[in-house]
Amino acid sequence: MALRVEVVRARSEWADVVEVRLPDGATVRDALLAAGMSAEQVGIFGKLVKPETRLKDGDRVEIYRPLAIDPKEARRKRARR
């Protein structure tokens, strides 16, 4: 049975969404390769995972971009104002 998986990369204005079909036993790394994308940090439905994590049908692989500023530091700056 083939898996249907979405690979999503958020941009500042929009998101790249690629649907891929993979064989059973496929990993996050396989999905990234099939979608022609790479990443340092990835997750499935908001939870960080490793590239060797096995996928399930319907999973949404999310590619996370680096934060522009640490959330704690952003809160401190707002509080100072």
C-alpha positions as CSV (number, residue, x, y, z in Angstrom):
1,M,0.0,0.0,0.0
2,A,1.3,3.5,-0.9
3,L,1.4,6.4,1.6
4,R,0.1,9.8,0.7
5,V,2.1,12.5,2.5
6,E,2.2,16.3,2.3
7,V,5.5,18.1,2.6
8,V,5.1,21.8,3.6
9,R,7.6,24.6,3.8
10,A,6.3,27.9,5.2
11,R,7.5,31.1,3.5
12,S,6.9,34.6,4.8
13,E,4.0,35.2,2.4
14,W,2.8,31.7,1.4
15,A,3.6,28.0,1.9
16,D,5.0,25.5,-0.6
17,V,2.9,22.3,-0.4
18,V,3.9,19.2,-2.2
19,E,2.0,15.9,-2.1
20,V,4.1,12.8,-2.5
21,R,3.3,9.1,-2.7
22,L,5.7,6.7,-1.0
23,P,5.9,3.0,-0.3
24,D,5.1,1.6,3.1
25,G,8.0,2.0,5.5
26,A,9.1,5.4,4.0
27,T,10.7,7.9,6.3
28,V,10.6,11.7,6.6
29,R,13.9,11.8,4.7
30,D,12.3,9.9,1.9
31,A,9.4,12.4,1.7
32,L,11.8,15.3,1.7
33,L,13.8,13.8,-1.2
34,A,10.6,13.0,-3.1
35,A,9.4,16.6,-2.7
36,G,12.8,18.0,-3.8
37,M,13.3,19.8,-0.4
38,S,15.8,19.7,2.4
39,A,15.7,20.8,6.0
40,E,17.5,20.9,9.3
41,Q,14.4,20.8,11.4
42,V,11.3,18.9,10.5
43,G,8.1,17.9,12.3
44,I,4.9,16.0,11.7
45,F,1.8,17.9,12.7
46,G,3.8,20.3,14.9
47,K,5.9,17.8,16.7
48,L,9.7,17.7,16.0
49,V,10.9,14.4,14.6
50,K,14.1,12.9,13.2
51,P,14.6,12.3,9.5
52,E,14.5,8.6,10.1
53,T,11.0,8.7,11.5
54,R,8.6,6.4,9.7
55,L,5.6,7.9,8.1
56,K,1.9,7.0,8.2
57,D,-0.6,7.6,5.5
58,G,-1.9,11.2,5.7
59,D,1.0,12.6,7.6
60,R,2.0,16.3,7.1
61,V,5.8,16.8,7.1
62,E,6.5,20.4,8.1
63,I,9.8,22.1,7.4
64,Y,10.6,24.6,10.1
65,R,12.6,27.8,9.3
66,P,15.0,29.3,11.9
67,L,13.5,31.8,14.2
68,A,14.4,35.5,13.5
69,I,14.4,36.1,17.3
70,D,14.2,34.0,20.4
71,P,10.5,34.1,21.6
72,K,11.7,34.8,25.2
73,E,13.8,37.8,24.0
74,A,10.9,39.1,22.0
75,R,8.7,39.1,25.1
76,R,11.4,40.8,27.1
77,K,11.6,43.6,24.5
78,R,7.8,44.1,24.5
79,A,7.7,44.2,28.3
80,R,10.4,46.9,28.4
81,R,8.3,49.1,26.1
